[in-house]
Amino acid sequence: MAQATSTGTSASPQPGLDPQTIERWEAGVANERTRREPPASFPCLPDLPAGRYSDPAFFELERDALMKHSWVYAGHTDQLPEIGSFFVRRQSGAPILVVRGEDREVRAFYNTCRHRGAPVTRVDAGCAAGTFTCGYHGWTYRLDGTLKAVTDVRDFAGLDPTCRSLVPVRCGLIGNFIFVCEDPQAESLEDSLEPVAQYFRHLPLHDLRLVNQRVIELDGNFKVVLENFLEAYHFRLLHQQTTHRIFDASGTSIHLWPHGHSMMLTPNRRANWVDPGTIGMPEMATATTIERDHNPSYNVFPNMILPISASGIPCVVMWPISIERTLMEILWFAPDWGGGPRDPLWETRIANFDRIVDEDIAFVAPIQTSLTSPGFKGVPLNYQERRIYHWHEELDRRIGVERIAPHLRVAPVLAEWLKSA
């Protein structure tokens, strides 16, 4: 039987953030603080066509390319603490069952019985006692997806149980993060995430624990929500009493990598500043000055934002529900603190981040009301917003530019600004 795979990070000699990379990145921040104009070689970015935010046909192409043909975050291993633990993900469309098997491997399958298409589980999460049984006709499946039993099997002529296993979905792990991809022809998880994951290897990703999860539905196009997290241009006005007081957006250094991944590195406003709300909390011992003295905010294409600090990682994941609706998940991951409950400081820390997110999403609905206005002609982007343009270039590549109406395409102009490492 074809089955989903579960893998860790790929073997590589690269150690993560080595001293040379740290030095290069910090020099880039210093350069950003002193520059007075974009680099002379930086291209003029064409406006993003307005229709990319409102055209129904384009939205369907976009959602299919991003949700069905890309590796997307599915969950965390803390959600699968024991053999038989499972959860069902619906954010990308078809319900996907993610389960820990008898061999403790994590696998994923479509939550669809091979008889008449009923779900094999009707609850969103739980722990199965060795099998899943369809509630419609009683077909029963093992934790590895193989068909175990068929009700009244004598009535089926020529039924081959080995050909009726649950249909697998590709599944893999980066640390404790679970990713799935519905496209069997797409590149491997390791190859897809390598341009950005190489900078995480020095961190104890296998020890990170899921601290908190918040889910919000927003009245706005998916890209309106996502693009807010791809630039620091809005810090000064939108986050006057929060982010702007902590980070110096004038020093933000942008990094673009293949496969649509990117990072903006924003320095702390004051040298050696430490968030007073984190003092005494466990930290990742291998964190560098990048995580301690800056806000490195990664975009794991297509929809995952990871701003990493030494004491924890908030994560924002966005999902298109419709052309005008977006689901947002806000997650927190923390270094393992051992036994017992989490540190009480987490309550304040989570609340502080929620306040920043609430500031971020305050403009989503008002922007959405203007996207079909005759006054919305397109989106001009500046040098500091080039992560947004990079994301759109990758989107067109994933869709296939020949499938996109000419007036909605994005001209590829940033190839020379991508870094292989």
PyMOL commands that set and color helices and strands:
alter all, ss='L'
color gray80, all
select helices_A, chain A and resi 19-34+50-53+56-68+77-79+153-155+161-163+189-197+205-207+222-228+235-238+243-246+249-251+258-260+276-278+289-293+345-361+364-370+383-399+401-403+406-408+415-417
alter helices_A, ss='H'
color red, helices_A
select strands_A, chain A and resi 48-49+72-76+85-89+96-100+106-110+125-127+131-133+140-142+147-149+168-174+177-181+209-218+253-256+262-267+294-300+304-307+313-322+325-334+378-379
alter strands_A, ss='S'
color yellow, strands_A
deselect
rebuild
show_as cartoon
